[in-house]
Amino acid sequence: MGAVTILDHVSVTVSDMERSLDFYCGLLGLEEVERHRLEGDTISRMAGKPEVVMEVVRVKAPGSPKVLLDLQQYVVPDGRVSDAQLGDAAHSHICFGVPDVWGTYRDWLARGVDFVSEPVTFDLGWGVVHVVFFKDPDGFVLELMQDPIELKEGAEMPG
């Protein structure tokens, strides 16, 4: 009793919903599922802040229809942009899978996406995985991961 049974959604607080939708849906290719405005006593009590007004747009990746990403913008009260970075306690990131990390990296770099580094390759023993961190318009760190490639006996690690 009380054990988690599903992962329903994760959320990212954004400062400008339309700019974030251009990024998450326009660039990343996520699909909008629903949008709503939350205000009044219930959302204020839940958020632990007085007089909350929040815009929420739920999006999903086409290949992961059961896990949603909530983009939420606090209309009231005004928030600040967090300065939490990778490695800071209470910081998080979300990982998205793509078929070609290097191709996506080059394409998005040309479109002005802010990457933490070039993609890197990890040898997991049974295979390799290519990953790279990048930032959304508010500086929230996200990750791209290419599906792991199984290594055949005696094969060279790509990279």
matplotlib code that plots the C-alpha trace (Angstrom):
import matplotlib.pyplot as plt

x = [0.0, 1.3, 3.8, 4.1, 2.4, 2.9, 4.8, 2.1, 3.9, 6.8, 6.6, 8.8, 8.0, 8.4, 8.5, 6.9, 4.4, 4.4, 8.2, 8.3, 5.7, 7.7, 10.7, 9.1, 6.5, 8.0, 11.7, 11.5, 8.4, 6.3, 2.5, 0.1, -2.5, -4.5, -4.2, -6.0, -5.9, -5.8, -6.7, -8.5, -8.2, -7.4, -4.3, -3.2, -3.3, -1.6, 1.2, 1.5, 1.3, -1.5, -3.7, -2.0, -3.0, -1.2, -1.4, -0.6, -0.1, 0.4, 2.6, 3.8, 6.4, 4.8, 6.6, 5.8, 2.0, 1.6, 4.2, 3.2, 5.3, 3.4, 4.7, 3.4, 3.6, 2.8, 0.9, 0.5, 2.7, 5.7, 8.5, 12.2, 14.3, 16.2, 19.9, 20.2, 22.8, 23.7, 25.2, 23.2, 20.9, 17.2, 18.1, 16.7, 16.7, 14.5, 15.9, 14.5, 15.4, 16.3, 17.5, 20.6, 22.2, 25.0, 22.6, 20.1, 22.9, 24.2, 20.7, 19.7, 23.1, 22.5, 19.1, 20.6, 20.0, 22.3, 24.3, 26.4, 28.9, 29.2, 27.7, 29.7, 29.7, 29.6, 30.7, 28.2, 30.0, 27.1, 26.8, 27.3, 25.1, 25.5, 24.2, 24.3, 22.8, 21.1, 19.0, 15.4, 14.7, 14.6, 17.9, 16.3, 18.7, 17.5, 19.2, 19.2, 20.0, 20.4, 19.1, 21.9, 23.8, 24.8, 28.4, 29.2, 32.2, 35.4, 33.6, 35.1, 33.2, 31.9, 32.6]
y = [0.0, 3.5, 2.3, 4.2, 2.3, 4.7, 7.8, 10.2, 13.4, 15.7, 19.5, 22.4, 25.9, 28.4, 32.1, 32.5, 29.8, 30.7, 30.8, 27.4, 25.9, 27.0, 25.2, 22.0, 21.4, 23.3, 22.2, 19.1, 17.7, 17.1, 17.1, 19.3, 17.2, 19.8, 23.2, 24.7, 27.7, 26.9, 29.6, 30.0, 28.4, 24.8, 25.6, 28.2, 25.7, 23.0, 25.4, 26.8, 30.3, 32.9, 33.8, 31.5, 31.8, 29.2, 28.3, 24.7, 23.0, 19.2, 17.8, 14.3, 12.6, 10.6, 7.5, 7.9, 8.6, 7.7, 10.1, 13.7, 16.9, 19.8, 23.2, 25.5, 29.3, 31.1, 34.2, 35.1, 35.4, 36.3, 33.8, 34.1, 32.0, 29.4, 29.4, 25.7, 23.8, 20.2, 18.8, 21.1, 19.4, 19.8, 20.2, 17.8, 17.1, 15.3, 12.9, 12.6, 9.8, 10.5, 8.1, 10.2, 12.3, 13.8, 14.7, 16.3, 18.1, 19.6, 20.6, 22.2, 23.9, 25.6, 26.7, 28.3, 25.7, 26.2, 22.9, 22.2, 20.3, 18.2, 14.7, 12.1, 8.3, 6.0, 2.3, 0.5, -2.9, -4.5, -1.5, 2.2, 5.2, 8.7, 11.6, 15.4, 18.0, 21.2, 24.0, 25.2, 28.9, 29.4, 27.6, 24.3, 21.5, 18.7, 15.6, 13.9, 10.2, 7.9, 4.4, 2.2, 0.3, -3.3, -4.1, -7.2, -9.3, -7.6, -4.5, -1.0, 1.5, 4.3, 7.9]
z = [0.0, -0.9, -3.4, -6.7, -9.6, -12.6, -13.7, -14.9, -15.7, -15.0, -15.1, -16.1, -15.0, -17.8, -18.0, -21.4, -22.5, -26.2, -26.5, -24.6, -26.9, -29.9, -28.4, -27.0, -29.8, -32.7, -32.3, -30.1, -31.9, -28.8, -29.2, -27.3, -25.4, -23.4, -21.9, -18.9, -16.5, -12.8, -10.3, -7.0, -3.5, -4.6, -6.7, -4.2, -1.4, -3.5, -4.5, -1.0, -2.4, -2.2, -5.1, -7.7, -11.4, -13.5, -17.2, -17.9, -21.3, -21.3, -24.1, -24.9, -27.1, -29.9, -28.8, -25.1, -24.9, -21.3, -19.7, -20.0, -19.7, -18.1, -19.1, -16.4, -16.3, -13.0, -14.2, -10.5, -8.5, -10.7, -10.2, -10.8, -13.2, -11.1, -11.3, -10.4, -12.5, -13.2, -10.0, -7.7, -5.1, -6.0, -9.7, -12.3, -16.0, -18.5, -21.1, -24.6, -27.0, -30.6, -33.3, -34.1, -31.4, -33.6, -36.4, -34.0, -32.3, -35.5, -36.7, -33.4, -32.9, -36.3, -35.0, -31.9, -29.2, -26.3, -25.7, -22.6, -24.7, -27.8, -27.6, -25.6, -25.8, -22.9, -23.2, -20.9, -21.4, -23.3, -25.6, -26.2, -25.7, -27.1, -25.0, -24.8, -22.5, -23.8, -22.4, -23.0, -23.4, -19.6, -19.1, -17.8, -18.6, -20.9, -22.3, -25.7, -25.7, -28.7, -28.3, -27.0, -29.7, -28.7, -29.3, -31.1, -30.0, -31.1, -32.5, -32.2, -30.1, -32.4, -31.5]

ax = plt.figure().add_subplot(projection="3d")
ax.plot(x, y, z, "-o")
ax.set_aspect("equal")
plt.show()
